Amino acid sequence: MNILITGAASGIGRGLALKLARPGVSLQLCDHAADGLMETARQCDEQGARAVPAVLDTRNRQGMADWVATASGERLDMAFLCAGITGGLPPEADDGLVLEREERVWEMLDTNLTGTLNTFFPVVAAMRRQQRNGENLRGRICVMASVAGFVCYPGTPSYSASKAALDRFIVANAAHLQRFGISLTSVCCGFVDTAMVKQNRFPMPGLVSTEEAVRRILRGTLRQTRRVIFPSWLVMGSRLMDLLPPRLAERYYMTQPSAQPAGMPDF
């Protein structure tokens, strides 16, 4: 089995790689963080897998296309697109303005949305050339969106926007690609206990361990679930909040520590 994972240096990407690592499995691992990536590859090798690391930024469109073409080999069974970043508002400006930095917004969109699409299209191209397997599939693609994509949250405007676009893109394309034999899964989860999330400076209700998140993601992907959501109460609450008139929802959101300036890391 040949499996591709982006964002494999840490967090959910690393967790998936380690869970899937076993004899007979080839893991095509990608991340821009070289040290973390090599450590993931080392641990996967120790578990008997064949790990092939590639230090690469998903925003490099041609680089990703070339890598996927090589990594897909004779067959690419699954792809987990986990690379992404998070962040929030900077401190309030001297004149009272609270707004994400422009360069940070572009970085968020380029990484979370464009970077994922830079991987998605080459993966689809590789799977398109493959024959259907015993499950009548050419391959599976799982993408990390977020519960943040369900709400217009004042503390994370560009993060919410990037994840909303990603989730809608994957789910909207899923029906046609399913007919063609490519299963798409969008993961819309809450807080997962990763190094990235540990930097948050506010309470995180429903925090899930990386191991539990990986278990749910793998189960949903293997079952060809269109959208994997957890924890369910947080996702349902977010969907209900988005049905409210925006000004009414804002009254609640603006009481939350994570919606305040510098409430989240601003990289």
N, C-alpha and C positions, 0 to 999 in steps of 0.2 A: 504494500500500500504506500502511496506517495501523497504526502500532505504538506500544504504550504501554509505558513503562518507569518503574518507581519506583526510588528510590535512585540517580537519574541524575547526582547531583552529583559522584560519585567512584567509584573502584573498578570492580567488575564492571559496575555499571549504566552508568557513563560509557563503559567499554570497549565494551559492547554497542551503545550509541547511536552511537559513532563508527564502529564496524564496519558498522552498518546504514545510516548516513547516505549518501544519494546522491540524484540527481535523481529525482523521482517518488515519494519516500518522505516521509510525514508522521510525525514523531516526537513523541508526546505524553509529555513528560518531567515527572517529579514528584520533589521532594525538599524537605526542610525547610531545607536549607542553601542560601540564596539565591545567594551568590557563586559557589559551585561549580556550581550548576545553570545559572546564566546563562552561565558559561564553556563548559559542555558544549553548551548550545544554540548559542552563537556558533560553536563549532568545527563543529557539525553543519550549520549554515547555510552555512559556508564550503565545505563539501563538496557543496553543492547540495540538501540536504534542506530540508524545511520543519519547523523545530523549534518546538514550542509549549510553553514552560516554565510550570509551575505550582508556586509555593512553597506546600507543604502538608505537614502531618504525617500520616502514614498512620494514626495513632491517632485522628484525627478522623473518626469513622465517617460522619457526614452529609456532611462536606466531601469525603471520598473518593467517596461515592455520587454527589454532584453533579458532581464533576470527571469521573468516568468516563462519566457520562451525556452530558456535553458533549464530552469527548475522543473518544468512540467514533464520533461522526459518523454517516455512512451505513453504515460498516462498520469493524469492528475486526479486523484480521487476526491479530495476535499481541500477547501481553502478557507482559512479563518483570517478575516481582515480586521485586525485588532489595533493597528497603529492609530494613535490619536493623542490629543493634548487637552487640557482643561485650563480654566482660569476664570477670573472674575473682574471686578471693577477696581481701578486704581484709587488711591486716596482722593478725597475731594479737593478740587483745585482751589486756589486762593480766592477766585471770584465766585465760588460755590458750585461750579459746573461738575457734574458727575457723569462721566461718559468713558466707555472703553477707549483705550488708545487705538488710533487708526491702524498702526502697524500690527498691533496685537489681533485686531479683528481679521485682517487679511491673513495673518499666520494661522489663526484658528480655522478659517474657512479653507485655506490651502491644504492644511494637514488633515483635518477631519473629513472634509468632503472631497476636495479635488484629489488628495493623496489616495483616498480609498478608491475613487473612480479610476485613478491611474493603475491600480492593481486589478480592479474588477474587470475592466474590459479585456486586458490580456488573458486573464483567467478564463473568461467566457470563450475567448477565441481558442484557447488550448482545449477546453472541454468540448467545444463544438466539433472538433476533429475526431473525437473519441466515439467508440461504439457504446451502446447501452450495455449496462451490466445485468446481473441477475435480478436486480431490483428495478429494471427498466430505466436506469439513470445513467447519464453521462458523467455526472459529478454533483457535488454539493458545495455551496458557497454560503458562509455564515459571516455576517457583518455586525460589528459592534455599534449600535446606536445608543440610545439612552432614554430613560424616563423623562429627562430634561427636554426632550424633543416634543413632549406632549403639552408643555406649558410655555407661556410667555413670561419667563421669570426675570425680574429686574436685575438680579445679581449676576446672571450669566447670559446676556443677550446673544453674543455670537456663538457660544457653545450650544445653547438651546437651538439656535437657527441652524447650525451645521448638522446637529443630530436629527432635527426634524426633517431636513431635506434628505438626509441619508436614509432614514427609515421610510419615508414616503417613496423614495426612488426604488428601494429594494422591494417593498411590498407591492408597489404598482407594477413592477416588471415580473413579479413572481409567477403570475398565472400563465403568461405566454412562455416563459422559460421552462416552467414545469412541464408543459406539453411537449417541449423539445427535449426534455430529459435532464434539465439542470434545476436542482432544487435550491431555492433561496430562503434564507432565514435571517430575520432582523432581530437583534437582541436589544430589548429596551429594559434595562435593569436600573435599580437604584444605586446606592452606595456599595461599592465592593472594597474590601479591606486590602488595598494595594498601596505601594509607596506614593503614588500620585495623589490618592485620596487622603492619605495621612497628613498632607500639607494643609488641608482645610482647617479653618480656625473657627468652627462652629459645630454644634451637635449634629450628628448624622443618624437620623432615625432609620431603623431597618437595615443597619450595616450588615452585610453578608460577607462571610469569609471567601477568600479566593477559591478555596477547594469546593465550597458549595456552589459558587457561581459557575465554575468549570463543569461541575456535574450537571447542572441545569442546562448549560449551553450545549454540551455534548448530547444530552438526552434529546433536547429539542431539535438539534441539527440532524441526528440520526432518524428521528421520527418525521422529518420533513415538515416540522412546525413552521408556519409562516412567520409568526412573531412570538419570540420567547420573552415573557415578562416576569419579573420578580423584583422585590416582594409584591404580591398581587394587591395588597391593600394600599400600598404607596402608588402603584400604577393607576388603580381605579380612582383613588382620590385625586390624582393629577388630572385624569381625564374629566372628572366631574368639575374640578376647578376651572378647566378650560371652557366649560359650557357657560360659566357665569359671565355677565357683562364685564369687560376688561377693568373698568374703574372699581367695580366691587371686588374683583379678585386682587387688584393692586392693594386694597386696604389691608388684606391679610398678608400678602407677600412682603409689603414694606415693614411689617413688624418682625420679620425674620432676620437673624444675624447674618445669614448668608447673602441677603439682598443689600447689605450696607457696603459703602466704600471700603475697600481693603478687607472685606469679610472672607474673601477667597484669595488664594495666591494669584498674583498678577505677574506673570513671568516676563 
